[in-house]
């Protein structure tokens, strides 16, 4: 009942006593604090340290409840910085006991690629919802195993695809869905940076990474090309280039690939660990749209043939984790389901197969798999 109606009713003396008797219960129910999900970060590298943990200080529907690390010094420093109780701190050996911890609802796997499947599956079997950082795994079989483990355990699964919660990306997807600029004719997506770091880093170790630039930045290019067209590709051809073989001894340095889409749209992607690129451009029958930068941590920038687009900047990681929490708590859409991660791995493997076959076209049978 609105306040005005309530006052009028009481003033008339009609049912005033009955209404007043229910008021304390109504006030109590209205003041009940909304549940926030506890998230445990598995792996405390740079992404957890500088992006995820800070974002979890501002999230509305979740919070940093626990950590999993193999470094005792990080246990101490993180516990002190974020006031994490000792019972919510785990290592890789005792991780499975997280099943008994009611403080933790979601496990976010932020480990080297080769460890994604193991810890996503262990988290699911412990009864925890799972966010798996990209790429989902190092092959399609592992993706299937993760999806099955989550399904069998009755827990939710999401990919760490932060851009699907980001407003510029959502605007591009909306333009495509609504046909604002007509039918997409050509899409180009680039995601690359120059690696000058430690040559012994895990990203350059094929056993731990499963691949090079394609498995890392290339996932952004694949994703951008798909939502910039609004559908999955039906074929791909690819080429690999190496200009620093002494540094990129085991992993791919630079890859280009060409997509064919079922509506006739043509796509071109580029990814590299030895070049700088960060752009999505979509040419349509009635105009165009562009994001540049398109895939970094922001702020992003966008423009179209009708003028610029602009949104206030918020942490992409904050938006992503809140969106997944709302999916769990309220049944909101899962913007990056596990099937999307599997689809991208199917495409990654097809690109590698094309390169191995001298650029021969590889057919893809994806249907609407992974699209949301």
VENDA-V814005 format. One line per field, one symbol per residue. phi: phi as a letter, one per 30 degrees, with the letter a starting at -180 (. if undefined). burial: + if it has 24 or more other C-alpha atoms within 12 Angstrom, else -. Layout:
phi = ???
burial = ???
This chain:
phi = .ddddeddddddiciddddddcdeddddddcddddcddccccjcdddddcbddddddcdccaadcabbbcceddeddddddchcdedccbcddcedddedcddccbccdbceedcddeddddddddicdbccdddeacadededddeddddddicdbbddceddccddddddddedddieciddcbbbbbbabccbdedcdddccddccilceddcddddddedddddciaddcabbbbbbbcbddccdccdcbbcbbcccdcjdcbbbbbacbacaaabbbcbdblabbcadcbddjddbbabdckdbbbddbeddddddddddddddcideddbdeddddeddededdddddddcijddcdbcchceidb
burial = -----------------------------------++++++++++-+++-+++-+++-+++++++++++----++--++--+-+--++++++--++-++-+-++++++++++++++++++++++++++++++++++++++-+++++++++----+++++++++++++++++++-++----+-+++++++++++-+------++++---+++++++++++++++++++++++++++++++++-----++-+++++++++++++--+++++++++++-++++++++--++++++++++++-+++++----------++++++++++++++-----++++++++++++++++++++++-----++++-+--+++-
